[in-house]
Amino acid sequence: MPGDIAAAAEILGNAKRLVVLTGAGVSTESGIPDFRSPGGIWSKYDPREFTFDRFCASAEVRAGYWDMGASLYPMLRDAEPNAAHRTLAALERKGGLQRIVTQNIDGLHQKAGSSAERVIEIHGTALEVACLSCGWRTDRDSIQQRFADGDRDPHCDCGGLLKPATISFGQAMPERETAMAFEDAEAADAFLVVGSSLVVYPAASIPGVAVEHGASLVIVNREETPYDTHADVVLQGTAGVLLAEIAATLDLPITDA
Ligand code: APR
């Protein structure tokens, strides 16, 4: 169906149980590169280098991970939400937005004012560090500083490996959060995808589950996705601009958080 702001606004504005799936494309206007666009993260780093098994097996790979973090993490930490994040926070304030399932690790939905309990970070967060043995968690700043000060392979006091609290390729997905995301999708009456290529599973299968259970589907993305043919409305373009237009159509103020 052609990209119709009014049709998208009607679906999103009337939803009683709206579920949103966001990907890296919702944060590029905040200065954070996505993964698969030209110039994206996977054009600079080889994803095969950053699998969970390689991280666990090699101190050299772990040092590479923390090195990559030394440049990428401050950009994530200091980024500000954009109009797309703020529109989703406004939709929650309006009522009807049940859940945001984000593949992003930048915490920008919460920074924009979305309630933390309504955000599922299905690929974890880059803003914290976790011990792979005992589960101890701390802020990322302190461990990146330890690395900068010469500890090239940070370990937990329990002896376990410390890793940024993201879900790497090959790492188990967070069970409870993943189950909640699928349950919410099954119960949704409307589903919105913003800024995802929808090629990484299981997250990419969530919109299909919502549609199978009767939800209307709106996709906002700069390029085609494999699910466009299942969508009621496809808005191809820039997420911040398009979501701001939807907010304006619904008279939703997108205040700075
Ligand atoms: N507005 C709209 N769409 C955008 C914008 C924007 N400003 N910027 C980028 N996009 C689109 C791109 O065209 C692309 O289709 O967002 C999509 C981003 O796709 P990916 O880079 O593949 O990111 P994502 O879908 O989140 O990747 C999923 O892959 O590598 C893993 O764990 C990583 O969570 C990530 C997962």
py3Dmol code that shows the C-alpha trace and the ligand (Angstrom):
import py3Dmol

protein = """\
ATOM      1  CA  MET A   1       0.000   0.000   0.000  1.00  0.00           C
ATOM      2  CA  PRO A   2       1.421   3.433  -0.836  1.00  0.00           C
ATOM      3  CA  GLY A   3       3.125   5.411   1.903  1.00  0.00           C
ATOM      4  CA  ASP A   4       0.164   7.233   3.446  1.00  0.00           C
ATOM      5  CA  ILE A   5       0.814   9.244   6.621  1.00  0.00           C
ATOM      6  CA  ALA A   6      -2.910   9.624   7.346  1.00  0.00           C
ATOM      7  CA  ALA A   7      -3.501   5.866   7.096  1.00  0.00           C
ATOM      8  CA  ALA A   8      -0.509   5.143   9.344  1.00  0.00           C
ATOM      9  CA  ALA A   9      -1.631   7.783  11.841  1.00  0.00           C
ATOM     10  CA  GLU A  10      -5.131   6.296  11.952  1.00  0.00           C
ATOM     11  CA  ILE A  11      -3.810   2.775  12.681  1.00  0.00           C
ATOM     12  CA  LEU A  12      -1.316   3.965  15.315  1.00  0.00           C
ATOM     13  CA  GLY A  13      -3.682   6.530  16.849  1.00  0.00           C
ATOM     14  CA  ASN A  14      -6.589   4.095  17.253  1.00  0.00           C
ATOM     15  CA  ALA A  15      -4.482   1.179  18.521  1.00  0.00           C
ATOM     16  CA  LYS A  16      -5.332  -0.147  21.979  1.00  0.00           C
ATOM     17  CA  ARG A  17      -2.392  -2.573  22.105  1.00  0.00           C
ATOM     18  CA  LEU A  18       0.339  -1.130  19.872  1.00  0.00           C
ATOM     19  CA  VAL A  19       3.659  -2.964  19.793  1.00  0.00           C
ATOM     20  CA  VAL A  20       6.689  -1.384  18.127  1.00  0.00           C
ATOM     21  CA  LEU A  21       9.884  -3.063  16.891  1.00  0.00           C
ATOM     22  CA  THR A  22      12.797  -0.700  16.374  1.00  0.00           C
ATOM     23  CA  GLY A  23      16.168  -1.288  14.772  1.00  0.00           C
ATOM     24  CA  ALA A  24      19.338   0.695  14.266  1.00  0.00           C
ATOM     25  CA  GLY A  25      17.626   2.898  11.664  1.00  0.00           C
ATOM     26  CA  VAL A  26      15.700   4.702  14.408  1.00  0.00           C
ATOM     27  CA  SER A  27      19.004   5.960  15.891  1.00  0.00           C
ATOM     28  CA  THR A  28      20.999   6.995  12.806  1.00  0.00           C
ATOM     29  CA  GLU A  29      19.550  10.529  13.035  1.00  0.00           C
ATOM     30  CA  SER A  30      21.000  10.599  16.541  1.00  0.00           C
ATOM     31  CA  GLY A  31      24.461  10.053  15.056  1.00  0.00           C
ATOM     32  CA  ILE A  32      24.727   6.300  15.625  1.00  0.00           C
ATOM     33  CA  PRO A  33      25.535   4.343  12.445  1.00  0.00           C
ATOM     34  CA  ASP A  34      23.358   1.349  11.641  1.00  0.00           C
ATOM     35  CA  PHE A  35      24.807  -2.017  10.688  1.00  0.00           C
ATOM     36  CA  ARG A  36      23.953  -2.790   7.063  1.00  0.00           C
ATOM     37  CA  SER A  37      23.610   0.549   5.290  1.00  0.00           C
ATOM     38  CA  PRO A  38      26.640   1.700   3.279  1.00  0.00           C
ATOM     39  CA  GLY A  39      29.172   2.948   5.864  1.00  0.00           C
ATOM     40  CA  GLY A  40      27.389   1.011   8.592  1.00  0.00           C
ATOM     41  CA  ILE A  41      29.147  -0.827  11.400  1.00  0.00           C
ATOM     42  CA  TRP A  42      29.456  -4.099   9.487  1.00  0.00           C
ATOM     43  CA  SER A  43      31.240  -2.242   6.683  1.00  0.00           C
ATOM     44  CA  LYS A  44      33.978  -1.289   9.194  1.00  0.00           C
ATOM     45  CA  TYR A  45      34.088  -4.379  11.397  1.00  0.00           C
ATOM     46  CA  ASP A  46      33.699  -8.039  10.354  1.00  0.00           C
ATOM     47  CA  PRO A  47      30.728  -9.501  12.312  1.00  0.00           C
ATOM     48  CA  ARG A  48      32.393 -12.913  12.135  1.00  0.00           C
ATOM     49  CA  GLU A  49      35.103 -11.518  14.393  1.00  0.00           C
ATOM     50  CA  PHE A  50      32.598 -10.601  17.092  1.00  0.00           C
ATOM     51  CA  THR A  51      30.756 -13.852  17.789  1.00  0.00           C
ATOM     52  CA  PHE A  52      30.127 -14.934  21.361  1.00  0.00           C
ATOM     53  CA  ASP A  53      32.224 -18.116  21.026  1.00  0.00           C
ATOM     54  CA  ARG A  54      35.231 -16.156  19.781  1.00  0.00           C
ATOM     55  CA  PHE A  55      34.821 -13.644  22.615  1.00  0.00           C
ATOM     56  CA  CYS A  56      34.850 -16.451  25.215  1.00  0.00           C
ATOM     57  CA  ALA A  57      37.725 -18.332  23.596  1.00  0.00           C
ATOM     58  CA  SER A  58      40.259 -15.572  23.014  1.00  0.00           C
ATOM     59  CA  ALA A  59      41.745 -12.795  25.162  1.00  0.00           C
ATOM     60  CA  GLU A  60      42.844 -11.153  21.892  1.00  0.00           C
ATOM     61  CA  VAL A  61      39.266 -11.068  20.565  1.00  0.00           C
ATOM     62  CA  ARG A  62      38.074  -9.659  23.909  1.00  0.00           C
ATOM     63  CA  ALA A  63      40.691  -6.899  23.697  1.00  0.00           C
ATOM     64  CA  GLY A  64      39.431  -6.160  20.156  1.00  0.00           C
ATOM     65  CA  TYR A  65      35.887  -5.926  21.530  1.00  0.00           C
ATOM     66  CA  TRP A  66      36.896  -3.446  24.256  1.00  0.00           C
ATOM     67  CA  ASP A  67      38.999  -1.524  21.697  1.00  0.00           C
ATOM     68  CA  MET A  68      35.960  -1.195  19.378  1.00  0.00           C
ATOM     69  CA  GLY A  69      33.998  -0.102  22.452  1.00  0.00           C
ATOM     70  CA  ALA A  70      36.536   2.603  23.245  1.00  0.00           C
ATOM     71  CA  SER A  71      35.374   4.496  20.140  1.00  0.00           C
ATOM     72  CA  LEU A  72      31.752   3.309  19.719  1.00  0.00           C
ATOM     73  CA  TYR A  73      30.595   3.326  23.363  1.00  0.00           C
ATOM     74  CA  PRO A  74      31.061   7.088  24.072  1.00  0.00           C
ATOM     75  CA  MET A  75      29.076   7.831  20.894  1.00  0.00           C
ATOM     76  CA  LEU A  76      26.214   5.614  22.126  1.00  0.00           C
ATOM     77  CA  ARG A  77      26.392   6.965  25.683  1.00  0.00           C
ATOM     78  CA  ASP A  78      26.373  10.628  24.625  1.00  0.00           C
ATOM     79  CA  ALA A  79      23.802  10.376  21.788  1.00  0.00           C
ATOM     80  CA  GLU A  80      20.508  12.229  22.133  1.00  0.00           C
ATOM     81  CA  PRO A  81      17.109  10.854  21.083  1.00  0.00           C
ATOM     82  CA  ASN A  82      15.608  12.150  17.846  1.00  0.00           C
ATOM     83  CA  ALA A  83      12.034  12.897  16.768  1.00  0.00           C
ATOM     84  CA  ALA A  84      11.379   9.207  16.071  1.00  0.00           C
ATOM     85  CA  HIS A  85      12.189   8.194  19.663  1.00  0.00           C
ATOM     86  CA  ARG A  86      10.222  11.179  20.977  1.00  0.00           C
ATOM     87  CA  THR A  87       7.176  10.288  18.882  1.00  0.00           C
ATOM     88  CA  LEU A  88       7.127   6.783  20.362  1.00  0.00           C
ATOM     89  CA  ALA A  89       7.361   8.263  23.864  1.00  0.00           C
ATOM     90  CA  ALA A  90       4.459  10.576  22.977  1.00  0.00           C
ATOM     91  CA  LEU A  91       2.412   7.614  21.706  1.00  0.00           C
ATOM     92  CA  GLU A  92       2.953   5.952  25.095  1.00  0.00           C
ATOM     93  CA  ARG A  93       1.778   9.104  26.914  1.00  0.00           C
ATOM     94  CA  LYS A  94      -1.286   9.218  24.664  1.00  0.00           C
ATOM     95  CA  GLY A  95      -2.144   5.644  25.724  1.00  0.00           C
ATOM     96  CA  GLY A  96      -2.362   2.497  23.603  1.00  0.00           C
ATOM     97  CA  LEU A  97       1.363   1.790  23.184  1.00  0.00           C
ATOM     98  CA  GLN A  98       1.914  -1.530  24.933  1.00  0.00           C
ATOM     99  CA  ARG A  99       5.568  -2.219  24.246  1.00  0.00           C
ATOM    100  CA  ILE A 100       8.662  -1.166  22.367  1.00  0.00           C
ATOM    101  CA  VAL A 101      10.837  -4.127  21.443  1.00  0.00           C
ATOM    102  CA  THR A 102      14.166  -2.660  20.441  1.00  0.00           C
ATOM    103  CA  GLN A 103      17.105  -4.394  18.783  1.00  0.00           C
ATOM    104  CA  ASN A 104      19.157  -1.336  19.730  1.00  0.00           C
ATOM    105  CA  ILE A 105      21.658  -1.216  22.567  1.00  0.00           C
ATOM    106  CA  ASP A 106      21.812   2.590  22.941  1.00  0.00           C
ATOM    107  CA  GLY A 107      19.114   3.259  25.579  1.00  0.00           C
ATOM    108  CA  LEU A 108      17.670   6.114  23.495  1.00  0.00           C
ATOM    109  CA  HIS A 109      14.031   5.086  23.924  1.00  0.00           C
ATOM    110  CA  GLN A 110      14.340   5.453  27.688  1.00  0.00           C
ATOM    111  CA  LYS A 111      16.292   8.712  27.230  1.00  0.00           C
ATOM    112  CA  ALA A 112      13.396  10.013  25.077  1.00  0.00           C
ATOM    113  CA  GLY A 113      10.915   9.357  27.894  1.00  0.00           C
ATOM    114  CA  SER A 114       9.607   5.855  27.066  1.00  0.00           C
ATOM    115  CA  SER A 115       9.013   3.981  30.335  1.00  0.00           C
ATOM    116  CA  ALA A 116      11.786   1.467  30.969  1.00  0.00           C
ATOM    117  CA  GLU A 117       9.205  -1.198  31.864  1.00  0.00           C
ATOM    118  CA  ARG A 118       7.643  -0.779  28.409  1.00  0.00           C
ATOM    119  CA  VAL A 119      10.966  -1.202  26.584  1.00  0.00           C
ATOM    120  CA  ILE A 120      12.381  -4.668  25.890  1.00  0.00           C
ATOM    121  CA  GLU A 121      16.066  -4.516  24.899  1.00  0.00           C
ATOM    122  CA  ILE A 122      16.026  -7.838  23.068  1.00  0.00           C
ATOM    123  CA  HIS A 123      19.720  -7.550  22.090  1.00  0.00           C
ATOM    124  CA  GLY A 124      20.766  -6.222  25.486  1.00  0.00           C
ATOM    125  CA  THR A 125      22.426  -2.898  26.203  1.00  0.00           C
ATOM    126  CA  ALA A 126      25.873  -1.446  25.483  1.00  0.00           C
ATOM    127  CA  LEU A 127      25.541   0.881  28.483  1.00  0.00           C
ATOM    128  CA  GLU A 128      26.267  -1.846  31.032  1.00  0.00           C
ATOM    129  CA  VAL A 129      28.772  -4.678  31.533  1.00  0.00           C
ATOM    130  CA  ALA A 130      27.871  -8.143  32.861  1.00  0.00           C
ATOM    131  CA  CYS A 131      29.866 -11.064  34.236  1.00  0.00           C
ATOM    132  CA  LEU A 132      29.301 -14.156  32.101  1.00  0.00           C
ATOM    133  CA  SER A 133      29.685 -16.388  35.172  1.00  0.00           C
ATOM    134  CA  CYS A 134      27.867 -14.777  38.132  1.00  0.00           C
ATOM    135  CA  GLY A 135      25.715 -12.205  36.340  1.00  0.00           C
ATOM    136  CA  TRP A 136      27.140  -9.218  38.273  1.00  0.00           C
ATOM    137  CA  ARG A 137      26.447  -5.994  36.365  1.00  0.00           C
ATOM    138  CA  THR A 138      28.011  -2.559  36.429  1.00  0.00           C
ATOM    139  CA  ASP A 139      28.130   0.584  34.328  1.00  0.00           C
ATOM    140  CA  ARG A 140      30.213   0.485  31.122  1.00  0.00           C
ATOM    141  CA  ASP A 141      32.242   3.616  31.938  1.00  0.00           C
ATOM    142  CA  SER A 142      34.133   2.008  34.823  1.00  0.00           C
ATOM    143  CA  ILE A 143      35.178  -1.057  32.829  1.00  0.00           C
ATOM    144  CA  GLN A 144      36.115   0.897  29.698  1.00  0.00           C
ATOM    145  CA  GLN A 145      38.288   3.019  32.015  1.00  0.00           C
ATOM    146  CA  ARG A 146      39.876  -0.124  33.486  1.00  0.00           C
ATOM    147  CA  PHE A 147      40.652  -1.195  29.890  1.00  0.00           C
ATOM    148  CA  ALA A 148      42.076   2.238  29.036  1.00  0.00           C
ATOM    149  CA  ASP A 149      44.229   2.021  32.176  1.00  0.00           C
ATOM    150  CA  GLY A 150      45.798  -1.206  30.907  1.00  0.00           C
ATOM    151  CA  ASP A 151      43.540  -4.080  32.000  1.00  0.00           C
ATOM    152  CA  ARG A 152      43.249  -5.617  28.515  1.00  0.00           C
ATOM    153  CA  ASP A 153      41.058  -8.533  29.646  1.00  0.00           C
ATOM    154  CA  PRO A 154      38.722  -7.346  32.421  1.00  0.00           C
ATOM    155  CA  HIS A 155      37.477 -10.121  34.722  1.00  0.00           C
ATOM    156  CA  CYS A 156      34.905 -10.140  37.517  1.00  0.00           C
ATOM    157  CA  ASP A 157      35.974 -10.573  41.150  1.00  0.00           C
ATOM    158  CA  CYS A 158      34.457 -14.065  40.872  1.00  0.00           C
ATOM    159  CA  GLY A 159      36.968 -14.854  38.112  1.00  0.00           C
ATOM    160  CA  GLY A 160      34.380 -14.773  35.327  1.00  0.00           C
ATOM    161  CA  LEU A 161      34.723 -12.893  32.056  1.00  0.00           C
ATOM    162  CA  LEU A 162      33.264  -9.394  31.866  1.00  0.00           C
ATOM    163  CA  LYS A 163      31.451  -8.528  28.623  1.00  0.00           C
ATOM    164  CA  PRO A 164      29.344  -5.561  27.467  1.00  0.00           C
ATOM    165  CA  ALA A 165      25.736  -6.545  28.274  1.00  0.00           C
ATOM    166  CA  THR A 166      24.818  -6.865  24.566  1.00  0.00           C
ATOM    167  CA  ILE A 167      23.711 -10.097  22.877  1.00  0.00           C
ATOM    168  CA  SER A 168      26.402 -11.108  20.385  1.00  0.00           C
ATOM    169  CA  PHE A 169      25.907 -13.458  17.467  1.00  0.00           C
ATOM    170  CA  GLY A 170      25.796 -16.973  18.911  1.00  0.00           C
ATOM    171  CA  GLN A 171      24.914 -15.754  22.410  1.00  0.00           C
ATOM    172  CA  ALA A 172      21.644 -16.930  23.977  1.00  0.00           C
ATOM    173  CA  MET A 173      18.823 -14.412  23.670  1.00  0.00           C
ATOM    174  CA  PRO A 174      17.350 -13.150  26.974  1.00  0.00           C
ATOM    175  CA  GLU A 175      14.657 -15.814  27.497  1.00  0.00           C
ATOM    176  CA  ARG A 176      12.107 -13.852  29.544  1.00  0.00           C
ATOM    177  CA  GLU A 177      12.329 -10.724  27.405  1.00  0.00           C
ATOM    178  CA  THR A 178      12.092 -12.675  24.143  1.00  0.00           C
ATOM    179  CA  ALA A 179       9.035 -14.599  25.366  1.00  0.00           C
ATOM    180  CA  MET A 180       7.396 -11.331  26.473  1.00  0.00           C
ATOM    181  CA  ALA A 181       8.050  -9.761  23.063  1.00  0.00           C
ATOM    182  CA  PHE A 182       6.312 -12.622  21.264  1.00  0.00           C
ATOM    183  CA  GLU A 183       3.416 -12.669  23.751  1.00  0.00           C
ATOM    184  CA  ASP A 184       2.900  -8.928  23.246  1.00  0.00           C
ATOM    185  CA  ALA A 185       3.046  -9.375  19.455  1.00  0.00           C
ATOM    186  CA  GLU A 186       0.361 -12.075  19.617  1.00  0.00           C
ATOM    187  CA  ALA A 187      -1.918  -9.751  21.615  1.00  0.00           C
ATOM    188  CA  ALA A 188      -1.218  -6.631  19.520  1.00  0.00           C
ATOM    189  CA  ASP A 189      -3.949  -4.963  17.482  1.00  0.00           C
ATOM    190  CA  ALA A 190      -1.351  -2.830  15.675  1.00  0.00           C
ATOM    191  CA  PHE A 191       2.362  -3.317  15.020  1.00  0.00           C
ATOM    192  CA  LEU A 192       4.885  -0.692  13.931  1.00  0.00           C
ATOM    193  CA  VAL A 193       8.382  -1.420  12.602  1.00  0.00           C
ATOM    194  CA  VAL A 194      10.809   1.512  12.572  1.00  0.00           C
ATOM    195  CA  GLY A 195      14.324   1.400  11.105  1.00  0.00           C
ATOM    196  CA  SER A 196      15.089  -2.284  10.749  1.00  0.00           C
ATOM    197  CA  SER A 197      16.213  -4.393   7.785  1.00  0.00           C
ATOM    198  CA  LEU A 198      14.279  -7.291   9.402  1.00  0.00           C
ATOM    199  CA  VAL A 199      16.983  -9.829   8.522  1.00  0.00           C
ATOM    200  CA  VAL A 200      18.146 -10.939  12.003  1.00  0.00           C
ATOM    201  CA  TYR A 201      16.078 -13.610  13.745  1.00  0.00           C
ATOM    202  CA  PRO A 202      14.256 -14.171  16.019  1.00  0.00           C
ATOM    203  CA  ALA A 203      13.519 -10.402  16.210  1.00  0.00           C
ATOM    204  CA  ALA A 204      12.667 -10.255  12.494  1.00  0.00           C
ATOM    205  CA  SER A 205       9.891 -12.826  12.963  1.00  0.00           C
ATOM    206  CA  ILE A 206       8.008 -10.720  15.545  1.00  0.00           C
ATOM    207  CA  PRO A 207       6.079  -8.539  13.032  1.00  0.00           C
ATOM    208  CA  GLY A 208       4.891 -11.683  11.231  1.00  0.00           C
ATOM    209  CA  VAL A 209       3.575 -13.145  14.492  1.00  0.00           C
ATOM    210  CA  ALA A 210       1.585  -9.952  15.125  1.00  0.00           C
ATOM    211  CA  VAL A 211       0.073 -10.030  11.623  1.00  0.00           C
ATOM    212  CA  GLU A 212      -0.778 -13.750  11.968  1.00  0.00           C
ATOM    213  CA  HIS A 213      -2.746 -12.832  15.121  1.00  0.00           C
ATOM    214  CA  GLY A 214      -4.714 -10.094  13.389  1.00  0.00           C
ATOM    215  CA  ALA A 215      -2.637  -6.953  13.940  1.00  0.00           C
ATOM    216  CA  SER A 216      -2.418  -4.181  11.365  1.00  0.00           C
ATOM    217  CA  LEU A 217       1.198  -3.591  10.303  1.00  0.00           C
ATOM    218  CA  VAL A 218       2.912  -0.275   9.587  1.00  0.00           C
ATOM    219  CA  ILE A 219       6.545  -0.255   8.407  1.00  0.00           C
ATOM    220  CA  VAL A 220       8.678   2.898   8.474  1.00  0.00           C
ATOM    221  CA  ASN A 221      12.066   2.311   6.880  1.00  0.00           C
ATOM    222  CA  ARG A 222      14.453   3.969   4.448  1.00  0.00           C
ATOM    223  CA  GLU A 223      14.538   0.913   2.206  1.00  0.00           C
ATOM    224  CA  GLU A 224      12.399  -2.107   1.376  1.00  0.00           C
ATOM    225  CA  THR A 225      12.081  -4.884   3.954  1.00  0.00           C
ATOM    226  CA  PRO A 226      11.105  -8.556   3.490  1.00  0.00           C
ATOM    227  CA  TYR A 227       7.842  -7.829   5.316  1.00  0.00           C
ATOM    228  CA  ASP A 228       6.629  -4.916   3.173  1.00  0.00           C
ATOM    229  CA  THR A 229       4.154  -7.155   1.315  1.00  0.00           C
ATOM    230  CA  HIS A 230       2.506  -8.037   4.676  1.00  0.00           C
ATOM    231  CA  ALA A 231       2.130  -4.398   5.709  1.00  0.00           C
ATOM    232  CA  ASP A 232      -1.077  -2.345   5.664  1.00  0.00           C
ATOM    233  CA  VAL A 233       1.050   0.794   5.249  1.00  0.00           C
ATOM    234  CA  VAL A 234       4.705   1.163   4.188  1.00  0.00           C
ATOM    235  CA  LEU A 235       6.318   4.581   4.669  1.00  0.00           C
ATOM    236  CA  GLN A 236       9.669   4.574   2.899  1.00  0.00           C
ATOM    237  CA  GLY A 237      11.861   7.417   4.097  1.00  0.00           C
ATOM    238  CA  THR A 238      13.514   8.973   7.146  1.00  0.00           C
ATOM    239  CA  ALA A 239      12.115   7.753  10.450  1.00  0.00           C
ATOM    240  CA  GLY A 240      12.479  11.053  12.343  1.00  0.00           C
ATOM    241  CA  VAL A 241      10.696  12.990   9.619  1.00  0.00           C
ATOM    242  CA  LEU A 242       7.921  10.448   9.029  1.00  0.00           C
ATOM    243  CA  LEU A 243       7.183   9.797  12.709  1.00  0.00           C
ATOM    244  CA  ALA A 244       7.138  13.560  13.377  1.00  0.00           C
ATOM    245  CA  GLU A 245       4.531  13.867  10.589  1.00  0.00           C
ATOM    246  CA  ILE A 246       2.470  11.101  12.213  1.00  0.00           C
ATOM    247  CA  ALA A 247       2.769  12.879  15.584  1.00  0.00           C
ATOM    248  CA  ALA A 248       1.611  16.144  13.981  1.00  0.00           C
ATOM    249  CA  THR A 249      -1.341  14.372  12.335  1.00  0.00           C
ATOM    250  CA  LEU A 250      -2.337  13.018  15.760  1.00  0.00           C
ATOM    251  CA  ASP A 251      -1.715  16.386  17.480  1.00  0.00           C
ATOM    252  CA  LEU A 252       0.874  14.690  19.684  1.00  0.00           C
ATOM    253  CA  PRO A 253       3.425  17.162  21.076  1.00  0.00           C
ATOM    254  CA  ILE A 254       6.930  15.744  20.706  1.00  0.00           C
ATOM    255  CA  THR A 255       8.479  17.513  23.657  1.00  0.00           C
ATOM    256  CA  ASP A 256      12.189  17.298  24.402  1.00  0.00           C
ATOM    257  CA  ALA A 257      12.590  14.628  27.055  1.00  0.00           C
TER     258      ALA A 257
END
"""
ligand_1 = """\
36
APR
N 15.181 6.324 8.792
C 14.594 5.186 8.345
N 15.283 4.040 8.100
C 16.613 4.071 8.299
C 17.295 5.223 8.759
C 16.514 6.377 9.011
N 17.055 7.523 9.456
N 18.623 4.912 8.865
C 18.748 3.622 8.475
N 17.553 3.124 8.134
C 17.226 1.759 7.737
C 18.215 1.104 6.816
O 17.858 1.342 5.466
C 18.073 -0.380 7.184
O 17.069 -1.008 6.414
O 17.246 0.995 8.933
C 17.630 -0.348 8.641
C 18.742 -0.748 9.595
O 19.037 -2.097 9.338
P 20.296 -2.767 10.042
O 21.486 -1.893 9.872
O 20.335 -4.180 9.547
O 19.944 -2.746 11.590
P 18.967 -3.717 12.380
O 17.799 -4.103 11.540
O 18.670 -3.055 13.666
O 19.904 -4.998 12.637
C 19.402 -6.012 13.482
O 21.595 -7.042 13.465
O 23.890 -6.928 13.621
C 22.726 -7.193 14.328
O 22.515 -7.025 16.649
C 22.559 -6.244 15.484
O 20.470 -5.477 16.439
C 21.207 -5.603 15.229
C 20.533 -6.579 14.284
"""
view = py3Dmol.view(width=600, height=400)
view.addModel(protein, "pdb")
view.setStyle({"model": 0}, {"cartoon": {"style": "trace"}})
view.addModel(ligand_1, "xyz")
view.setStyle({"model": 1}, {"stick": {}})
view.zoomTo()
view.show()
